[in-house]
Amino acid sequence: MRLEVNDLHVRYGRVHAVRGMSFTVAAGEVVAVLGANGAGKSSLLKALMGLEPAAGGTVVLDGADITRWQPSRRVREQLVLVPEGRRIVTSLTVHENLLMGAFARKDTRGLDMEIAEIYERFPNLAARRHLLASVLSGGEQQMLAIGRGMMANPQLMMLDEPSLGLSPRLTNEVFALIRELNRARGLAILLVEQNTHKALELANRAYVLELGCKVMEGVPADLRNDPSLRDAYLGRAEQRKIIAG
């Protein structure tokens, strides 16, 4: 699966949230989108998922222009968004949340096996499968949100701030899971993340947004060595690590 974004714009009234963004995500690739709060990262993902209308430009998936498609049709074409803040349904059980992820699928015969694999991967979810999702910790909710996304059988998964609100230990676990999904299943990942250090560890390529504009792009090694990126996003601890080699 290949995603091509060409001169994409997103507006909220007078606010120009995304300004002419162009990039690609190839099959099996991890691409990170970095930037501060208000840079337009979440607006970009919402437009790609069809949750916000594009004010200009095109979104092309495997050669098909999907710019005006409804979100449900994009899910059926195996494009999935794991949104910021998990957005699980806390009034439903863990198991019901997972079943929701398969709402657009036609091939339902293997669902029980896929859910069993998710429970094997996440024993905490298995132990709470019949409990309301509201009892889960923040890390468990993030795992559930990713598991729900996997139930759509995606080829490209977009993740919006998966480490938000998590402890360093849980952040490491979430990023290890993302790496495993990419390497073991060949899942393409578009990752929006403020934890620049963790995102660059995982990504094949990265883009940096400021005020809706793409201001920098490249492979992680080049971006790590760019003084403006280090000053703005990596912080002093990471700068010392880079200088020390």
One Martini backbone bead per residue (centre of mass of N, CA, C, O) as a GRO file, in nm:
protein
  245
    1MET     BB    1   0.096   0.036   0.023
    2ARG     BB    2   0.033   0.375  -0.104
    3LEU     BB    3   0.091   0.708   0.006
    4GLU     BB    4  -0.031   1.025  -0.140
    5VAL     BB    5   0.052   1.365  -0.075
    6ASN     BB    6  -0.092   1.671  -0.233
    7ASP     BB    7  -0.122   1.980  -0.140
    8LEU     BB    8  -0.239   1.997   0.151
    9HIS     BB    9  -0.542   2.136   0.299
   10VAL     BB   10  -0.648   2.294   0.617
   11ARG     BB   11  -0.957   2.434   0.751
   12TYR     BB   12  -1.080   2.671   1.018
   13GLY     BB   13  -1.181   2.894   0.864
   14ARG     BB   14  -0.918   3.115   0.923
   15VAL     BB   15  -0.768   2.857   0.984
   16HIS     BB   16  -0.448   2.733   0.873
   17ALA     BB   17  -0.344   2.417   0.954
   18VAL     BB   18  -0.274   2.320   0.652
   19ARG     BB   19   0.015   2.387   0.417
   20GLY     BB   20   0.098   2.213   0.155
   21MET     BB   21   0.113   1.900   0.198
   22SER     BB   22   0.387   1.669   0.107
   23PHE     BB   23   0.384   1.303   0.081
   24THR     BB   24   0.504   0.968   0.168
   25VAL     BB   25   0.394   0.613   0.197
   26ALA     BB   26   0.526   0.311   0.204
   27ALA     BB   27   0.547  -0.004   0.210
   28GLY     BB   28   0.660  -0.081   0.534
   29GLU     BB   29   0.673   0.206   0.647
   30VAL     BB   30   0.819   0.462   0.865
   31VAL     BB   31   0.650   0.771   0.938
   32ALA     BB   32   0.722   1.088   1.068
   33VAL     BB   33   0.547   1.351   1.256
   34LEU     BB   34   0.664   1.662   1.359
   35GLY     BB   35   0.588   1.879   1.644
   36ALA     BB   36   0.424   2.107   1.789
   37ASN     BB   37   0.182   2.249   1.921
   38GLY     BB   38  -0.013   2.354   1.645
   39ALA     BB   39   0.121   2.237   1.365
   40GLY     BB   40  -0.101   2.008   1.227
   41LYS     BB   41  -0.095   1.698   1.276
   42SER     BB   42  -0.391   1.611   1.343
   43SER     BB   43  -0.519   1.744   1.095
   44LEU     BB   44  -0.381   1.565   0.894
   45LEU     BB   45  -0.501   1.290   0.984
   46LYS     BB   46  -0.800   1.368   0.955
   47ALA     BB   47  -0.784   1.416   0.649
   48LEU     BB   48  -0.686   1.129   0.572
   49MET     BB   49  -0.957   1.000   0.716
   50GLY     BB   50  -1.212   1.216   0.669
   51LEU     BB   51  -1.275   1.410   0.933
   52GLU     BB   52  -1.158   1.629   0.739
   53PRO     BB   53  -1.168   1.855   0.505
   54ALA     BB   54  -1.031   1.937   0.216
   55ALA     BB   55  -0.911   2.259   0.085
   56GLY     BB   56  -0.679   2.098  -0.069
   57GLY     BB   57  -0.582   1.864  -0.269
   58THR     BB   58  -0.446   1.522  -0.234
   59VAL     BB   59  -0.544   1.170  -0.179
   60VAL     BB   60  -0.347   0.873  -0.240
   61LEU     BB   61  -0.440   0.519  -0.282
   62ASP     BB   62  -0.315   0.311  -0.485
   63GLY     BB   63  -0.410   0.537  -0.721
   64ALA     BB   64  -0.648   0.645  -0.548
   65ASP     BB   65  -0.876   0.897  -0.505
   66ILE     BB   66  -0.971   0.980  -0.149
   67THR     BB   67  -1.047   1.278  -0.068
   68ARG     BB   68  -1.390   1.218  -0.069
   69TRP     BB   69  -1.399   1.003   0.122
   70GLN     BB   70  -1.519   0.817   0.355
   71PRO     BB   71  -1.404   0.673   0.635
   72SER     BB   72  -1.524   0.385   0.592
   73ARG     BB   73  -1.388   0.342   0.316
   74ARG     BB   74  -1.095   0.363   0.417
   75VAL     BB   75  -1.110   0.122   0.603
   76ARG     BB   76  -1.178  -0.086   0.377
   77GLU     BB   77  -0.881   0.005   0.251
   78GLN     BB   78  -0.676  -0.013   0.509
   79LEU     BB   79  -0.724   0.260   0.671
   80VAL     BB   80  -0.596   0.369   0.996
   81LEU     BB   81  -0.695   0.529   1.310
   82VAL     BB   82  -0.520   0.624   1.606
   83PRO     BB   83  -0.618   0.832   1.830
   84GLU     BB   84  -0.608   1.076   2.028
   85GLY     BB   85  -0.687   0.953   2.346
   86ARG     BB   86  -0.793   0.668   2.209
   87ARG     BB   87  -1.124   0.651   2.202
   88ILE     BB   88  -1.267   0.472   2.376
   89VAL     BB   89  -1.544   0.275   2.495
   90THR     BB   90  -1.629   0.279   2.830
   91SER     BB   91  -1.931   0.136   2.804
   92LEU     BB   92  -1.760  -0.093   2.702
   93THR     BB   93  -1.603  -0.361   2.651
   94VAL     BB   94  -1.317  -0.485   2.550
   95HIS     BB   95  -1.442  -0.679   2.340
   96GLU     BB   96  -1.630  -0.471   2.203
   97ASN     BB   97  -1.408  -0.284   2.106
   98LEU     BB   98  -1.277  -0.486   1.914
   99LEU     BB   99  -1.526  -0.540   1.735
  100MET     BB  100  -1.548  -0.249   1.626
  101GLY     BB  101  -1.289  -0.266   1.438
  102ALA     BB  102  -1.471  -0.472   1.231
  103PHE     BB  103  -1.714  -0.317   1.089
  104ALA     BB  104  -1.587  -0.310   0.771
  105ARG     BB  105  -1.579  -0.609   0.742
  106LYS     BB  106  -1.622  -0.909   0.544
  107ASP     BB  107  -1.402  -1.097   0.684
  108THR     BB  108  -1.528  -1.278   0.971
  109ARG     BB  109  -1.404  -1.570   1.021
  110GLY     BB  110  -1.116  -1.464   1.178
  111LEU     BB  111  -1.180  -1.300   1.442
  112ASP     BB  112  -1.132  -1.491   1.682
  113MET     BB  113  -0.831  -1.532   1.621
  114GLU     BB  114  -0.746  -1.233   1.635
  115ILE     BB  115  -0.834  -1.184   1.925
  116ALA     BB  116  -0.656  -1.404   2.047
  117GLU     BB  117  -0.389  -1.263   1.962
  118ILE     BB  118  -0.433  -1.007   2.126
  119TYR     BB  119  -0.450  -1.148   2.403
  120GLU     BB  120  -0.167  -1.269   2.385
  121ARG     BB  121  -0.023  -0.989   2.363
  122PHE     BB  122  -0.254  -0.885   2.594
  123PRO     BB  123  -0.310  -1.001   2.901
  124ASN     BB  124  -0.468  -0.768   3.036
  125LEU     BB  125  -0.706  -0.780   2.838
  126ALA     BB  126  -0.786  -1.072   2.885
  127ALA     BB  127  -0.855  -1.033   3.196
  128ARG     BB  128  -1.074  -0.781   3.091
  129ARG     BB  129  -1.282  -0.853   2.859
  130HIS     BB  130  -1.565  -0.822   3.052
  131LEU     BB  131  -1.489  -0.536   3.106
  132LEU     BB  132  -1.488  -0.223   3.131
  133ALA     BB  133  -1.279   0.012   2.982
  134SER     BB  134  -1.268   0.208   3.238
  135VAL     BB  135  -1.055   0.016   3.410
  136LEU     BB  136  -0.826   0.107   3.250
  137SER     BB  137  -0.537   0.203   3.187
  138GLY     BB  138  -0.362   0.401   2.986
  139GLY     BB  139  -0.193   0.174   2.856
  140GLU     BB  140  -0.431  -0.021   2.804
  141GLN     BB  141  -0.590   0.172   2.623
  142GLN     BB  142  -0.374   0.186   2.403
  143MET     BB  143  -0.374  -0.114   2.337
  144LEU     BB  144  -0.673  -0.121   2.259
  145ALA     BB  145  -0.659   0.083   2.027
  146ILE     BB  146  -0.462  -0.087   1.858
  147GLY     BB  147  -0.629  -0.346   1.851
  148ARG     BB  148  -0.871  -0.220   1.711
  149GLY     BB  149  -0.715  -0.140   1.457
  150MET     BB  150  -0.628  -0.435   1.380
  151MET     BB  151  -0.928  -0.538   1.320
  152ALA     BB  152  -0.920  -0.389   1.025
  153ASN     BB  153  -0.679  -0.488   0.857
  154PRO     BB  154  -0.429  -0.317   0.803
  155GLN     BB  155  -0.169  -0.147   0.599
  156LEU     BB  156  -0.229   0.143   0.733
  157MET     BB  157  -0.115   0.315   1.026
  158MET     BB  158  -0.237   0.578   1.229
  159LEU     BB  159  -0.066   0.769   1.487
  160ASP     BB  160  -0.177   0.976   1.767
  161GLU     BB  161   0.002   1.011   2.026
  162PRO     BB  162   0.074   0.725   2.186
  163SER     BB  163   0.241   0.861   2.453
  164LEU     BB  164   0.021   1.011   2.582
  165GLY     BB  165   0.038   1.003   2.934
  166LEU     BB  166   0.287   0.822   2.962
  167SER     BB  167   0.513   0.643   3.082
  168PRO     BB  168   0.823   0.543   3.005
  169ARG     BB  169   0.758   0.241   3.013
  170LEU     BB  170   0.499   0.250   2.833
  171THR     BB  171   0.628   0.384   2.594
  172ASN     BB  172   0.821   0.153   2.529
  173GLU     BB  173   0.597  -0.057   2.479
  174VAL     BB  174   0.454   0.087   2.245
  175PHE     BB  175   0.703   0.105   2.055
  176ALA     BB  176   0.756  -0.197   2.044
  177LEU     BB  177   0.488  -0.265   1.910
  178ILE     BB  178   0.518  -0.098   1.654
  179ARG     BB  179   0.773  -0.240   1.556
  180GLU     BB  180   0.649  -0.523   1.537
  181LEU     BB  181   0.425  -0.460   1.332
  182ASN     BB  182   0.618  -0.373   1.110
  183ARG     BB  183   0.814  -0.628   1.097
  184ALA     BB  184   0.611  -0.878   1.113
  185ARG     BB  185   0.363  -0.744   0.915
  186GLY     BB  186   0.433  -0.488   0.728
  187LEU     BB  187   0.334  -0.229   0.859
  188ALA     BB  188   0.236   0.073   0.791
  189ILE     BB  189   0.354   0.395   0.932
  190LEU     BB  190   0.193   0.688   1.074
  191LEU     BB  191   0.367   0.914   1.295
  192VAL     BB  192   0.247   1.105   1.562
  193GLU     BB  193   0.499   1.287   1.763
  194GLN     BB  194   0.659   1.448   2.047
  195ASN     BB  195   0.862   1.214   2.078
  196THR     BB  196   1.132   1.249   1.900
  197HIS     BB  197   1.328   1.030   1.984
  198LYS     BB  198   1.138   0.781   1.944
  199ALA     BB  199   1.057   0.838   1.651
  200LEU     BB  200   1.353   0.828   1.529
  201GLU     BB  201   1.408   0.531   1.610
  202LEU     BB  202   1.167   0.415   1.413
  203ALA     BB  203   1.214   0.572   1.160
  204ASN     BB  204   1.286   0.622   0.818
  205ARG     BB  205   1.120   0.892   0.816
  206ALA     BB  206   1.082   1.264   0.834
  207TYR     BB  207   0.864   1.531   0.946
  208VAL     BB  208   0.835   1.892   0.985
  209LEU     BB  209   0.614   2.102   1.163
  210GLU     BB  210   0.503   2.455   1.111
  211LEU     BB  211   0.219   2.602   1.097
  212GLY     BB  212   0.141   2.373   0.863
  213CYS     BB  213   0.442   2.346   0.769
  214LYS     BB  214   0.695   2.220   0.585
  215VAL     BB  215   1.050   2.247   0.711
  216MET     BB  216   1.130   1.931   0.723
  217GLU     BB  217   1.339   1.656   0.592
  218GLY     BB  218   1.428   1.303   0.655
  219VAL     BB  219   1.649   1.124   0.802
  220PRO     BB  220   1.726   1.073   1.124
  221ALA     BB  221   2.031   1.140   1.118
  222ASP     BB  222   1.996   1.426   0.995
  223LEU     BB  223   1.797   1.545   1.204
  224ARG     BB  224   1.971   1.509   1.460
  225ASN     BB  225   2.206   1.710   1.325
  226ASP     BB  226   2.010   1.941   1.341
  227PRO     BB  227   2.013   2.227   1.521
  228SER     BB  228   1.711   2.317   1.508
  229LEU     BB  229   1.591   2.049   1.610
  230ARG     BB  230   1.741   2.023   1.876
  231ASP     BB  231   1.647   2.294   2.000
  232ALA     BB  232   1.328   2.242   1.969
  233TYR     BB  233   1.297   1.900   2.051
  234LEU     BB  234   1.533   1.730   2.206
  235GLY     BB  235   1.712   1.861   2.401
  236ARG     BB  236   1.974   1.840   2.619
  237ALA     BB  237   2.004   1.535   2.658
  238GLU     BB  238   2.018   1.464   2.355
  239GLN     BB  239   2.253   1.645   2.282
  240ARG     BB  240   2.462   1.500   2.461
  241LYS     BB  241   2.438   1.226   2.320
  242ILE     BB  242   2.533   1.319   2.039
  243ILE     BB  243   2.807   1.443   2.121
  244ALA     BB  244   2.912   1.169   2.258
  245GLY     BB  245   2.813   0.924   2.052
   0.00000   0.00000   0.00000
